[in-house]
Amino acid sequence: MNAKRILTALTLLCGTLSLQARPLYEKEENTVRVMSFNVRGGVGIDNVRDYDRTAAVIRKAGPDIVSVQELDSVTQRSKGKYVLQELALRTGMFGTYAAAIEFQGGKYGIGILSKEKPLQCRRIPLPGREEARVLLIAEFDDYLFCAAHFSLTAADAEASVAILREALSGVRKPVFFAGDLNSVPESPVITELKKDFKVLNDPKKPTCPADEPKDCIDYIFGYTSGGHAYTVVSRQVMDEPVASDHRPLFADVRIAADSAAIMRTQPFLQNPVGGGITVSWLTNVPVYGWVEYGTTPELGRKAHTLVDGQVVAGNKHHKIRLEGLEPGKTYYYRVCSKEITLYQAYYKEFGATACSGVRSFTMPDDRGTDFTAVVFNDLHKNKAVLNRFAALLPDIGYDFAIFNGDCIDDPKNEAEVLSFMTVLHETVGADGVPVFYLRGNHEIRNAYSIKLRDLLDYVGDRTYGAFSWGDTRFVMLDCGEDKPDDTWVYYGLNDFTSLRENQVEFLKKELASKPFKKAEKRILLHHIPIYGADLGKYHPCRELWTPLLSKAPFDISLNAHTHRFAHYEKGEDGNNYPVIVGGAPTLDGATLTVLKKRGGALTVTVLNTEGKTLLEWNL
């Protein structure tokens, strides 16, 4: 390609990027927008060849993939232009061409425009007495796409159906088929196609001729003989009377997921307080989710989430609260997810149902005295550190796990968070052992931080709170960020001053409450230390909370944040209770704290990643 042609291509591409506005038609999540357009070589019904106009129609639709018919490749009438490339440059899509015949010094055929680059393609000749035809099949990660322009001769078109059927024999992926089939809906050709395909466009909406459409001869199909189901979420014959002699059409299609692909995560347990427990999980597709549970593996009871009398459904994040559970009792459960492929006011379509295996958990006993808990801090998404601790956990045997901040470091997006959280839950066995999350300052940062609430179930729906496990009371505080709210890196989006002030009132009520006063042991948890650590001049929590904490009868406080393991006896820094600060997110600095309560005795053990005991306090 010479310099002039390179410059022309770059100019077209830059123009495409600048012109590519948002599609005119809204598209729902988790759908594929399939389009068919007989472009007549870029020549409109006004006989004007205008590739910009043709491409603008496609951009307006915003399709994921397009079957394009009547394409010249370097012919005399196209003045040497490769028409599919012209459209690909102007739409920013990948172009795949299949020639049907030699024509005017070049070729003439069909093509596919796609947002994704095909993995592989096949060209299969089709019969045509007036001119040869061709079938183009492109494979993508999630589906196959077939494009064709059938013969005007009915017998050849019917023979083409048989060739298409043979080409798809044994295909396991979903398949779309689209094109100008030169056949009306009642024809033998379409009748034969419907034996293996579902019509996805509305055949009652005519597509040709463009200026005054009378017949539907352009189609979009989904291949059903491969065992896949296709739900049409939206479909449209576009109001475009000039750009070609056919009107373009598209369909937004949701492919029903295989049951094995529905579940995104395994279930995990949170917030086992107040006679209830929260069961959480995520799915890859919108579903109706529920929990089956009971006191035996046969289950027998069912729970889903109700809001104002309406079942929460059609979502991917699931938090279902099981209420009325008996203290100290073991329960069995499984989570179930039934895909909802179409959710309309008066009509719904469902896909497969996926269920987890049966798990079990034991509720804390209100009158219990014994438990074991593990406390992690400052993991900062370090899987190497987590793997080291995973080797220690089987020998500990614990009833619940606590993540005391900065475990999910600077959450950027859901995928990144789940990548680590899934490993975290697998490591501690969160499908059978409940977990509690406290927020550190690094969980406050980055774009997904506010959305962590979609995944986490805080006690009392606040990032601070209190709960009892048997006769031991746990009080959790949220220190917020480690710098003033007006620090420039927060861009005026923080107000932790008010959050800390709210916790003053919470502490007053908690310290005066019956559960706190009656507790045998009292454990305080917060991420940023108040005592013992050199945190510079900024000590808002110490200034606000010390008047209350200096007299509070806690047995121990567990903190983190400094990345340096430390411990302070009662009174070393004005602290009214012993303090342990967890270590750093490194193999040689990380620590795991184990709380073991037996009767009236509480033992606190700190281990390093090698399992060596760094500290053991008997309280």
Rosetta blueprint (number, residue, H / E / L):
1 M L
2 N L
3 A H
4 K H
5 R H
6 I H
7 L H
8 T H
9 A H
10 L H
11 T H
12 L H
13 L H
14 C H
15 G H
16 T H
17 L H
18 S H
19 L H
20 Q L
21 A L
22 R L
23 P L
24 L L
25 Y L
26 E L
27 K L
28 E L
29 E L
30 N L
31 T L
32 V E
33 R E
34 V E
35 M E
36 S E
37 F E
38 N E
39 V L
40 R H
41 G H
42 G H
43 V E
44 G L
45 I L
46 D L
47 N L
48 V L
49 R E
50 D L
51 Y H
52 D H
53 R H
54 T H
55 A H
56 A H
57 V H
58 I H
59 R H
60 K H
61 A H
62 G L
63 P L
64 D L
65 I E
66 V E
67 S E
68 V E
69 Q E
70 E E
71 L E
72 D E
73 S E
74 V L
75 T L
76 Q L
77 R L
78 S L
79 K L
80 G L
81 K L
82 Y E
83 V H
84 L H
85 Q H
86 E H
87 L H
88 A H
89 L H
90 R H
91 T H
92 G L
93 M L
94 F E
95 G E
96 T E
97 Y E
98 A E
99 A E
100 A E
101 I E
102 E E
103 F E
104 Q L
105 G L
106 G E
107 K E
108 Y E
109 G E
110 I E
111 G E
112 I E
113 L E
114 S E
115 K L
116 E L
117 K L
118 P L
119 L L
120 Q E
121 C E
122 R E
123 R E
124 I E
125 P E
126 L E
127 P L
128 G L
129 R L
130 E L
131 E L
132 A L
133 R E
134 V E
135 L E
136 L E
137 I E
138 A E
139 E E
140 F L
141 D L
142 D L
143 Y L
144 L E
145 F E
146 C E
147 A E
148 A E
149 H E
150 F L
151 S L
152 L L
153 T L
154 A H
155 A H
156 D H
157 A H
158 E H
159 A H
160 S H
161 V H
162 A H
163 I H
164 L H
165 R H
166 E H
167 A H
168 L L
169 S L
170 G L
171 V L
172 R L
173 K L
174 P L
175 V E
176 F E
177 F E
178 A E
179 G E
180 D E
181 L L
182 N L
183 S L
184 V L
185 P L
186 E L
187 S L
188 P H
189 V H
190 I H
191 T H
192 E H
193 L H
194 K L
195 K L
196 D L
197 F E
198 K E
199 V E
200 L L
201 N L
202 D L
203 P L
204 K L
205 K L
206 P L
207 T L
208 C E
209 P L
210 A L
211 D L
212 E L
213 P L
214 K L
215 D E
216 C L
217 I L
218 D E
219 Y E
220 I E
221 F E
222 G E
223 Y E
224 T L
225 S L
226 G L
227 G L
228 H L
229 A L
230 Y E
231 T E
232 V E
233 V E
234 S E
235 R E
236 Q E
237 V E
238 M L
239 D L
240 E L
241 P L
242 V L
243 A L
244 S L
245 D L
246 H L
247 R L
248 P L
249 L E
250 F E
251 A E
252 D E
253 V E
254 R E
255 I E
256 A L
257 A L
258 D L
259 S H
260 A H
261 A H
262 I L
263 M E
264 R L
265 T L
266 Q L
267 P L
268 F E
269 L E
270 Q E
271 N L
272 P L
273 V L
274 G L
275 G L
276 G L
277 I E
278 T E
279 V E
280 S E
281 W E
282 L E
283 T E
284 N E
285 V E
286 P E
287 V E
288 Y E
289 G E
290 W E
291 V E
292 E E
293 Y E
294 G E
295 T L
296 T L
297 P L
298 E L
299 L L
300 G L
301 R E
302 K E
303 A E
304 H L
305 T L
306 L E
307 V E
308 D L
309 G L
310 Q E
311 V E
312 V L
313 A L
314 G L
315 N E
316 K E
317 H E
318 H E
319 K E
320 I E
321 R E
322 L E
323 E L
324 G L
325 L L
326 E L
327 P L
328 G L
329 K L
330 T E
331 Y E
332 Y E
333 Y E
334 R E
335 V E
336 C E
337 S E
338 K E
339 E E
340 I E
341 T E
342 L E
343 Y E
344 Q L
345 A L
346 Y L
347 Y L
348 K E
349 E E
350 F E
351 G E
352 A E
353 T E
354 A E
355 C E
356 S L
357 G L
358 V L
359 R E
360 S E
361 F E
362 T E
363 M L
364 P L
365 D L
366 D L
367 R L
368 G L
369 T L
370 D L
371 F E
372 T E
373 A E
374 V E
375 V E
376 F E
377 N L
378 D L
379 L L
380 H L
381 K L
382 N L
383 K H
384 A H
385 V H
386 L H
387 N H
388 R H
389 F H
390 A H
391 A H
392 L H
393 L H
394 P H
395 D H
396 I L
397 G L
398 Y L
399 D L
400 F E
401 A E
402 I E
403 F E
404 N E
405 G L
406 D L
407 C L
408 I L
409 D L
410 D L
411 P L
412 K L
413 N L
414 E H
415 A H
416 E H
417 V H
418 L H
419 S H
420 F H
421 M H
422 T H
423 V H
424 L H
425 H H
426 E H
427 T H
428 V H
429 G L
430 A L
431 D L
432 G L
433 V L
434 P L
435 V E
436 F E
437 Y E
438 L E
439 R L
440 G L
441 N H
442 H H
443 E H
444 I L
445 R L
446 N L
447 A L
448 Y L
449 S H
450 I H
451 K H
452 L H
453 R H
454 D H
455 L L
456 L L
457 D L
458 Y L
459 V H
460 G H
461 D H
462 R L
463 T L
464 Y L
465 G E
466 A E
467 F E
468 S E
469 W E
470 G L
471 D L
472 T E
473 R E
474 F E
475 V E
476 M E
477 L L
478 D L
479 C L
480 G L
481 E L
482 D L
483 K L
484 P L
485 D L
486 D L
487 T L
488 W H
489 V H
490 Y H
491 Y L
492 G L
493 L L
494 N L
495 D L
496 F H
497 T H
498 S H
499 L H
500 R H
501 E H
502 N H
503 Q H
504 V H
505 E H
506 F H
507 L H
508 K H
509 K H
510 E H
511 L H
512 A L
513 S L
514 K H
515 P H
516 F H
517 K H
518 K H
519 A L
520 E L
521 K E
522 R E
523 I E
524 L E
525 L E
526 H L
527 H L
528 I L
529 P L
530 I L
531 Y L
532 G L
533 A L
534 D L
535 L L
536 G L
537 K L
538 Y L
539 H L
540 P H
541 C H
542 R H
543 E H
544 L H
545 W H
546 T H
547 P H
548 L H
549 L H
550 S L
551 K L
552 A L
553 P L
554 F L
555 D L
556 I E
557 S E
558 L E
559 N E
560 A L
561 H L
562 T L
563 H L
564 R L
565 F L
566 A E
567 H E
568 Y E
569 E L
570 K L
571 G L
572 E L
573 D L
574 G L
575 N L
576 N L
577 Y L
578 P L
579 V E
580 I E
581 V E
582 G L
583 G L
584 A L
585 P L
586 T L
587 L L
588 D L
589 G L
590 A L
591 T E
592 L E
593 T E
594 V E
595 L E
596 K E
597 K E
598 R E
599 G L
600 G L
601 A E
602 L E
603 T E
604 V E
605 T E
606 V E
607 L E
608 N E
609 T L
610 E L
611 G L
612 K L
613 T E
614 L E
615 L E
616 E E
617 W E
618 N E
619 L L
